[in-house]
Amino acid sequence: MKQVYVCLSIYLFIYFTEEEVLPGRPLSPECHAELHTDYGGVAVRWGLTHHKESAADCCQACLDQAKYAKPGEKKCNIWVYCPSETGCYSPDIYQHKNQECWLKHVRISLLFHYEPIFIRILTNLMMTFHFIKLQAEKPKLNFKDKYSDSFRDSHPNAPLIVPWVSGVVSA
């Protein structure tokens, strides 16, 4: 049993070590990239048909979408990128390919409670004068680091390690 454990440990070490370096240009700090992470959210740009050369390009696409969104349109505040050359796993009917770039939105909630009109006025002031950048609060985490054994039991095609890279950015 020790040999199996050692082999698995070496495999995990090699996988994590090799995958820690993302291809393409470096990510800026505002991308808040998290390796081996898949965040949920409402898609504002469908990743199956939206491919980018790198995670940095995917993050930039999210920032640009948020910057140029029309009034009333959901703004990207989560990006999810597939850096794996063999594609990325997700428990849906699609085959997710390398370089898929999902732009998502989660609702922003403020940490205090006031009357709704006051919140709208305060939010407009803060965003107009750039006193604060609002960030998505606690986005739904689909998967992080490794797929659990119970998940892999019910999804036998799932890899051991979550291949996605995600980030939460300011809206």
Secondary structure as the mmCIF struct_conf table of DSSP 4:
data_model
#
loop_
_struct_conf.conf_type_id
_struct_conf.id
_struct_conf.beg_label_comp_id
_struct_conf.beg_label_asym_id
_struct_conf.beg_label_seq_id
_struct_conf.end_label_comp_id
_struct_conf.end_label_asym_id
_struct_conf.end_label_seq_id
HELX_RH_AL_P HELX_RH_AL_P1 LYS A 2 GLU A 19
TURN_TY1_P TURN_TY1_P1 GLU A 20 GLU A 20
BEND BEND1 VAL A 21 VAL A 21
BEND BEND2 PRO A 23 ARG A 25
HELX_LH_PP_P HELX_LH_PP_P1 PRO A 26 SER A 28
HELX_RH_3T_P HELX_RH_3T_P1 PRO A 29 CYS A 31
STRN STRN1 ALA A 33 LEU A 35
TURN_TY1_P TURN_TY1_P2 HIS A 36 HIS A 36
STRN STRN2 THR A 37 TYR A 39
STRN STRN3 VAL A 42 ARG A 45
HELX_RH_3T_P HELX_RH_3T_P2 GLY A 47 THR A 49
STRN STRN4 HIS A 51 HIS A 51
BEND BEND3 GLU A 53 SER A 54
HELX_RH_AL_P HELX_RH_AL_P2 ALA A 55 TYR A 68
HELX_LH_PP_P HELX_LH_PP_P2 ALA A 69 LYS A 70
TURN_TY1_P TURN_TY1_P3 PRO A 71 GLY A 72
BEND BEND4 GLU A 73 GLU A 73
HELX_LH_PP_P HELX_LH_PP_P3 LYS A 74 CYS A 76
STRN STRN5 ILE A 78 TYR A 81
TURN_TY1_P TURN_TY1_P4 GLU A 85 THR A 86
STRN STRN6 CYS A 88 CYS A 88
BEND BEND5 PRO A 91 TYR A 94
STRN STRN7 HIS A 96 HIS A 96
HELX_LH_PP_P HELX_LH_PP_P4 LYS A 97 LYS A 97
TURN_TY1_P TURN_TY1_P5 ASN A 98 GLN A 99
STRN STRN8 GLU A 100 GLU A 100
STRN STRN9 CYS A 101 HIS A 105
BEND BEND6 LEU A 111 PHE A 112
HELX_RH_AL_P HELX_RH_AL_P3 PRO A 116 THR A 128
TURN_TY1_P TURN_TY1_P6 PHE A 129 HIS A 130
BEND BEND7 PHE A 131 PHE A 131
STRN STRN10 GLN A 135 GLN A 135
BEND BEND8 LYS A 138 LYS A 138
STRN STRN11 LEU A 141 LYS A 144
BEND BEND9 ASP A 145 ASP A 145
STRN STRN12 LYS A 146 LYS A 146
HELX_RH_AL_P HELX_RH_AL_P4 ASP A 149 SER A 154
TURN_TY1_P TURN_TY1_P7 PRO A 156 ASN A 157
BEND BEND10 LEU A 160 LEU A 160
STRN STRN13 ILE A 161 ILE A 161
STRN STRN14 VAL A 165 VAL A 168
STRN STRN15 SER A 170 SER A 170
#
